[in-house]
Amino acid sequence: MNKNKLESSNNSPLGDGGKTPAELGYYFPAEFALHEAMWLSWPHKEASWPGKIAEIYPYYCEFIKEVSKSEIVRINVADEAMRQFALGHLKKAAADISRIEFYFHPTNDAWCRDHGPAFLINPSAKEKKIIVDWNYNAWGNKYPPFDLDDVVPTLIGKHFNIPVYHPGIVMEGGSVEFNGKGTILTSKACLLNKNRNPHLNQEQIEKYLYDYYGAEQILWVDEGIVGDDTDGHIDDTVRFVNEDTVLTVIETDKQDENYELLQDNLHQLKKMRLLNGKQLNIVELPMPDAVIYENQRLPASYANFYIANHAVIVPTFRCKKDDEALQIIQSCFKNRAVVGIDSTEIIWGLGSFHCLSQQEPAV
């Protein structure tokens, strides 16, 4: 077990009788399954949005306001002062405060998709929900310190008395995409990067995914998008919208540096087969026009949406392709509203709504 983790009697790499979560029947549900809540870590690190952090709060609070219509929003904050600061912004946005809960779990940064808890469920088990607390190293030790972020899942487990498992390897929520029926999509650029788990090969990493996410199949694409400091998270490129359908981003401008990368991913997706032998249904989603700030290409992508119980919250970029992207996403979610929220300021932090959030499934 990672020495930095907060140990307690129910925290273990393995569960009852030395069994893995998968052996005990637990699995990570698809994001489009029913949620109890959405977890966030309140943004406070100015270095993540140099010169702009104050400008992100109206859009961030609009996100919270929308999601809270159909699920509880649970926010990690450092202390009472940060809670009051957050409440001030949320009240200004006219969010329903009765739907928002705060927890005193200090963090280094805001990217809860990657440092937050991975909730697995088994509706027939005595403990219907468990947490997997993967190690976290800020995308290959790029942004130290990350010691506070690394223990957040265990703190949440302790608060709610949910068993916590520690696989002992680095994994980030944004690097894996689930269909809820045994399949994980991920990228070699990220998961096989030597700055994460240099001691493990592809087969060994797959074993961890099977054991600690309850998966039966791993499908790999090669690349992420240009400007993504996570080394290619899948949540910027390919997303499951149901058990056998994915949205994947495509660049139409052959001169754009994303064009070849995304064409290669598309060719790989077309060759994939699910556990039942079916091909993936592939829906192509345009990339926004390049978003550049201070001479830096930012990882703007319409794929970084959050699937809430009632709606899909999609980042938009003040771009002529915004409406087309929203319409394509709406065609994939007949029973949910699709809500675009401007992410032009938020993307300066090199992530958007999906990167900032982690769902807690209902069970």
QUIQUIPE-V667800 format. One record per residue. N is the residue number from 0. RES is the residue in three letters. PHI is phi in radians with two decimals (* if undefined). OMEGA is omega in radians with two decimals (none if undefined). Layout:
BEGIN
n: [N	N]
res: [RES	RES]
phi: [PHI	PHI]
omega: [OMEGA	OMEGA]
END
This chain:
BEGIN
n: [0	1	2	3	4	5	6	7	8	9	10	11	12	13	14	15	16	17	18	19	20	21	22	23	24	25	26	27	28	29	30	31	32	33	34	35	36	37	38	39	40	41	42	43	44	45	46	47	48	49	50	51	52	53	54	55	56	57	58	59	60	61	62	63	64	65	66	67	68	69	70	71	72	73	74	75	76	77	78	79	80	81	82	83	84	85	86	87	88	89	90	91	92	93	94	95	96	97	98	99	100	101	102	103	104	105	106	107	108	109	110	111	112	113	114	115	116	117	118	119	120	121	122	123	124	125	126	127	128	129	130	131	132	133	134	135	136	137	138	139	140	141	142	143	144	145	146	147	148	149	150	151	152	153	154	155	156	157	158	159	160	161	162	163	164	165	166	167	168	169	170	171	172	173	174	175	176	177	178	179	180	181	182	183	184	185	186	187	188	189	190	191	192	193	194	195	196	197	198	199	200	201	202	203	204	205	206	207	208	209	210	211	212	213	214	215	216	217	218	219	220	221	222	223	224	225	226	227	228	229	230	231	232	233	234	235	236	237	238	239	240	241	242	243	244	245	246	247	248	249	250	251	252	253	254	255	256	257	258	259	260	261	262	263	264	265	266	267	268	269	270	271	272	273	274	275	276	277	278	279	280	281	282	283	284	285	286	287	288	289	290	291	292	293	294	295	296	297	298	299	300	301	302	303	304	305	306	307	308	309	310	311	312	313	314	315	316	317	318	319	320	321	322	323	324	325	326	327	328	329	330	331	332	333	334	335	336	337	338	339	340	341	342	343	344	345	346	347	348	349	350	351	352	353	354	355	356	357	358	359	360	361	362]
res: [MET	ASN	LYS	ASN	LYS	LEU	GLU	SER	SER	ASN	ASN	SER	PRO	LEU	GLY	ASP	GLY	GLY	LYS	THR	PRO	ALA	GLU	LEU	GLY	TYR	TYR	PHE	PRO	ALA	GLU	PHE	ALA	LEU	HIS	GLU	ALA	MET	TRP	LEU	SER	TRP	PRO	HIS	LYS	GLU	ALA	SER	TRP	PRO	GLY	LYS	ILE	ALA	GLU	ILE	TYR	PRO	TYR	TYR	CYS	GLU	PHE	ILE	LYS	GLU	VAL	SER	LYS	SER	GLU	ILE	VAL	ARG	ILE	ASN	VAL	ALA	ASP	GLU	ALA	MET	ARG	GLN	PHE	ALA	LEU	GLY	HIS	LEU	LYS	LYS	ALA	ALA	ALA	ASP	ILE	SER	ARG	ILE	GLU	PHE	TYR	PHE	HIS	PRO	THR	ASN	ASP	ALA	TRP	CYS	ARG	ASP	HIS	GLY	PRO	ALA	PHE	LEU	ILE	ASN	PRO	SER	ALA	LYS	GLU	LYS	LYS	ILE	ILE	VAL	ASP	TRP	ASN	TYR	ASN	ALA	TRP	GLY	ASN	LYS	TYR	PRO	PRO	PHE	ASP	LEU	ASP	ASP	VAL	VAL	PRO	THR	LEU	ILE	GLY	LYS	HIS	PHE	ASN	ILE	PRO	VAL	TYR	HIS	PRO	GLY	ILE	VAL	MET	GLU	GLY	GLY	SER	VAL	GLU	PHE	ASN	GLY	LYS	GLY	THR	ILE	LEU	THR	SER	LYS	ALA	CYS	LEU	LEU	ASN	LYS	ASN	ARG	ASN	PRO	HIS	LEU	ASN	GLN	GLU	GLN	ILE	GLU	LYS	TYR	LEU	TYR	ASP	TYR	TYR	GLY	ALA	GLU	GLN	ILE	LEU	TRP	VAL	ASP	GLU	GLY	ILE	VAL	GLY	ASP	ASP	THR	ASP	GLY	HIS	ILE	ASP	ASP	THR	VAL	ARG	PHE	VAL	ASN	GLU	ASP	THR	VAL	LEU	THR	VAL	ILE	GLU	THR	ASP	LYS	GLN	ASP	GLU	ASN	TYR	GLU	LEU	LEU	GLN	ASP	ASN	LEU	HIS	GLN	LEU	LYS	LYS	MET	ARG	LEU	LEU	ASN	GLY	LYS	GLN	LEU	ASN	ILE	VAL	GLU	LEU	PRO	MET	PRO	ASP	ALA	VAL	ILE	TYR	GLU	ASN	GLN	ARG	LEU	PRO	ALA	SER	TYR	ALA	ASN	PHE	TYR	ILE	ALA	ASN	HIS	ALA	VAL	ILE	VAL	PRO	THR	PHE	ARG	CYS	LYS	LYS	ASP	ASP	GLU	ALA	LEU	GLN	ILE	ILE	GLN	SER	CYS	PHE	LYS	ASN	ARG	ALA	VAL	VAL	GLY	ILE	ASP	SER	THR	GLU	ILE	ILE	TRP	GLY	LEU	GLY	SER	PHE	HIS	CYS	LEU	SER	GLN	GLN	GLU	PRO	ALA	VAL]
phi: [*	-0.99	-1.07	-1.31	-1.29	-1.51	-1.50	-2.61	-1.09	-1.75	-1.74	-2.71	-1.10	-2.21	-1.76	-0.95	1.13	1.21	-1.71	-1.37	-0.92	-1.10	-1.14	-1.59	1.56	-1.56	-2.63	-1.59	-1.24	-1.11	-1.16	-1.41	-1.32	-1.13	-1.83	-1.50	-2.77	-2.12	-1.74	-2.38	-2.11	-0.98	-1.20	-2.50	-1.55	-1.04	-1.15	-1.38	-2.29	-0.95	1.31	-2.36	-1.05	-1.10	-1.39	-1.45	-1.06	-1.04	-1.31	-1.08	-1.26	-1.11	-1.04	-1.06	-1.00	-1.20	-1.12	-1.17	-1.15	-2.31	-2.66	-1.12	-1.91	-1.96	-2.11	-1.38	-2.31	-1.36	-2.90	-1.13	-1.09	-1.20	-1.07	-1.16	-1.06	-1.10	-1.02	-1.03	-1.20	-1.19	-1.17	-1.09	-1.47	1.08	-1.28	-1.41	-1.10	-1.17	-1.76	-2.15	-2.09	-2.06	-2.29	-1.42	-2.14	-1.09	-2.27	-1.44	-2.63	-1.80	-1.54	-1.20	-0.99	-1.70	-1.82	-1.35	-1.28	-1.67	-1.57	-1.97	-2.24	-2.54	-1.03	-1.70	-1.47	-1.09	-1.59	-1.32	-2.38	-2.26	-2.06	-1.82	-1.86	-1.22	-1.17	-2.37	-2.28	0.91	0.99	1.46	1.08	-1.34	-2.31	-1.23	-1.44	-2.43	-1.14	-1.21	-1.03	-1.12	-1.83	-0.97	-1.03	-1.21	-1.05	-1.15	-1.04	-1.12	-1.07	-1.71	0.96	-1.82	-1.00	-2.10	-1.92	-2.09	-1.11	1.54	-2.19	-1.36	-2.68	-2.18	-1.04	-1.30	-1.59	-2.32	-2.26	-2.10	-1.79	1.34	-2.19	1.72	-1.91	-2.04	-1.80	-2.66	-2.17	-1.15	-1.00	-1.65	-1.18	-1.72	-1.18	-1.20	-1.48	-1.85	-2.29	-1.09	-1.48	-2.01	-1.67	-1.03	-1.09	-1.20	-1.13	-1.04	-1.05	-1.10	-1.11	-1.10	-1.25	-1.92	-2.07	1.19	-1.64	-2.15	-2.64	-2.03	-1.90	-1.98	-1.83	-1.44	-2.16	-1.93	-1.65	-1.10	1.62	-1.49	-1.35	-1.53	1.25	1.91	-1.05	-1.19	-1.31	-1.73	-2.22	-2.37	-2.32	-1.27	-1.92	-2.72	-1.07	-2.28	-2.18	-2.14	-1.66	-2.32	-1.38	-2.30	-1.78	-1.55	-1.45	-1.13	-1.47	-1.30	-1.22	-1.46	-1.00	-1.13	-0.98	-1.35	-1.14	-1.07	-1.03	-1.07	-1.06	-1.17	-1.05	-1.16	-1.56	-1.33	-2.26	-1.38	-1.04	-1.49	1.55	-1.30	-1.25	-1.21	-1.37	-2.00	-1.94	-1.54	-2.13	-1.19	-1.47	-1.18	-0.99	-0.95	-1.80	-2.15	-2.42	0.87	1.11	-2.03	-1.32	-1.68	-1.43	-1.27	-2.68	-1.24	-1.30	-1.49	-1.55	-1.95	-1.60	-1.52	-1.03	-1.88	-2.69	-2.00	-1.68	-1.98	-1.23	-2.08	-2.40	0.92	-2.26	-1.15	-1.52	-0.96	-1.11	-1.06	-1.10	-1.08	-1.15	-1.13	-1.13	-1.05	-1.14	-1.63	-2.26	-1.13	-1.80	-2.27	-1.24	-1.93	-2.06	-1.54	-2.22	-1.02	-2.03	-1.09	-1.37	-1.08	-1.17	-1.06	-1.42	1.29	-2.86	-2.36	-1.07	-1.20	-1.08	-1.44	-2.20	-2.51	-1.41	-1.91	-1.22	-1.43	-2.64]
omega: [3.09	-3.10	-3.13	-3.11	3.14	-3.01	2.98	-2.99	-3.09	3.12	-3.03	2.99	-3.10	-3.07	-3.08	3.09	3.13	-3.11	3.09	3.05	-3.14	3.14	3.12	3.04	3.14	3.08	3.12	-3.09	3.03	-3.14	-3.13	3.00	-3.04	3.11	2.87	-3.01	2.95	3.11	3.07	2.95	-2.99	-3.11	-3.13	-3.06	-3.07	-3.11	3.08	3.06	-3.02	3.10	-3.00	-2.97	-3.13	-3.07	-3.11	-2.96	3.11	-3.13	3.10	-3.13	3.04	3.06	3.13	-3.13	-3.10	-3.10	-3.07	3.07	-3.07	3.05	3.08	3.03	-3.10	-2.97	3.02	3.06	-3.08	-2.99	-3.10	3.13	3.12	3.10	3.14	3.09	3.13	3.13	3.12	3.13	-3.12	3.09	3.10	3.12	-3.13	3.06	3.12	-3.03	3.14	-3.12	-3.04	-3.13	3.13	3.13	-3.11	3.07	-3.09	3.13	3.00	-3.01	-2.93	-2.89	-3.00	3.06	-3.02	3.14	-3.12	-3.09	2.94	-3.12	3.03	-3.12	2.93	-3.03	-3.10	3.14	3.06	3.01	-3.00	-3.08	3.03	3.08	2.94	-3.14	3.06	2.97	-3.10	-3.12	3.08	3.01	3.09	3.08	-3.13	-2.99	3.08	-0.06	3.11	-3.08	3.12	3.12	-3.02	-3.07	-3.09	-3.12	-3.14	3.07	3.13	3.09	3.13	-3.09	-3.06	-3.11	3.09	3.10	-3.11	3.11	-3.13	3.13	3.09	3.05	-3.12	3.08	3.14	-3.11	-3.14	-3.10	-3.06	-3.10	-2.94	3.01	3.10	-3.14	3.01	-3.06	3.00	2.96	3.11	-3.09	3.11	-3.09	-3.13	-2.94	3.12	3.13	-3.06	3.11	3.11	-3.07	-3.02	-3.11	-3.07	3.03	-3.06	-3.11	-3.14	3.09	3.10	3.13	3.08	3.13	3.09	-3.02	-2.97	2.96	-3.12	-3.11	3.09	-3.06	3.06	3.07	-3.02	2.82	-3.06	-2.79	2.92	-3.10	3.11	3.11	-3.11	-3.07	3.08	-3.10	2.98	3.10	-3.11	-3.07	2.98	-3.00	-3.05	-3.12	3.00	3.04	2.91	-2.99	-3.06	-3.12	3.06	2.86	3.08	-3.10	-3.10	3.03	-3.09	-3.13	-3.08	3.12	-3.10	-3.07	3.05	-2.97	-3.08	-3.13	-3.06	3.02	3.11	3.10	-3.13	3.11	3.12	3.13	-3.10	-3.13	-3.04	3.05	3.10	-3.10	3.13	3.11	-3.11	2.93	2.99	2.84	-3.05	3.06	-3.08	-3.09	-3.11	2.92	3.02	2.98	-3.11	3.04	-3.07	3.13	-3.08	3.09	-3.13	3.03	-3.10	-3.05	3.14	3.14	3.07	-3.13	-3.08	-3.13	3.06	3.12	3.06	-3.11	-3.02	-2.97	2.99	-3.09	-2.98	3.04	3.03	-2.92	3.10	-2.96	-3.11	3.12	-3.09	-3.07	3.12	3.14	3.14	3.13	3.13	3.13	3.11	-3.14	-3.13	-3.08	-3.05	-3.03	3.09	2.97	3.01	-3.03	3.06	3.04	-3.08	-3.12	-3.07	3.11	-3.09	-3.04	3.03	3.05	3.09	3.03	3.12	-2.90	3.14	3.13	-3.06	-2.91	3.00	-3.10	2.98	-3.05	2.95	3.11	none]
END
